[in-house]
Amino acid sequence: MRAGKQTGQYDSYLLRIWRGGQEGEWRWMLQNIRTGEQRGFRDMDALVQFLTSIQSEPQVTLPDLTFPE
């Protein structure tokens, strides 16, 4: 993140990627840092679809924050 003042709405996610299953397929999991909610995905299309869907959801409103340079 760039230094300076940050305002607006945001949510933070931790993305985990690993190989799983019998054939070593790639798997993805997102964890919402604020709520702890975890959501797993078996393919990239499902992950992208979820990320697209959350863009229209209300997010947390930030107070004015200043990040060190």
N, C-alpha and C positions, 0 to 999 in steps of 0.2 A: 504494500500500500504506500502511496506517496505521502510524503510529509505535508503537513498543513491542516487546515480546518476541514472536517468531514461532517456533513449533515445529510439527512434524508432517511430512507428506509433501507434495511438490509436484513439478511439472515446469513448465518455461517454454517457451512457443512464440512464435515471431514469425509473425504473420499478414500475408501479402501479398495484395492484391486488385488486379486489373487487368482491362481489357477485351481479349479476344483472339479469334482466329478470324476468319473472313470476315465474320461478321455482328456482330462486336463483343460477343459474349457475355461475361458476367462470369466470371472464373476466380479461384480461390483456391489459395493454397499455404501450408502450415504448415511451419515449420522448428523442430525440437526444438533448443533452445539448448544443451542439455547434450551431445547426441550429434551434432548437425549433420544428422541425418536430415531429408530434405525429402519432403513428400507433397503432390501436386497434386490438385485437385478441379475437375470441370467443372460441378458444380451444388451448390447450398446443401444439399440433402438429404444428399448424400454427405459433405459437411463436417460436418454435425451428427451423422450416423451415426458418423463416426470419433471425434468429440469424446465422444460418449456411450460408445463402446466403450473408450476409454482410461481412463474413470473406474474400471473394474474391474481395471485392470492395476496391478501394484506400482509405486510411485513411489520417488524418492530420499528417504531419511530425512534430515531436516535436523538438525544440531546446534542447540542453543539459540542463537538469534541475537537481538540487540537492535538495533533500527533507531532512528536518531536522530529526535527529535521535530521 
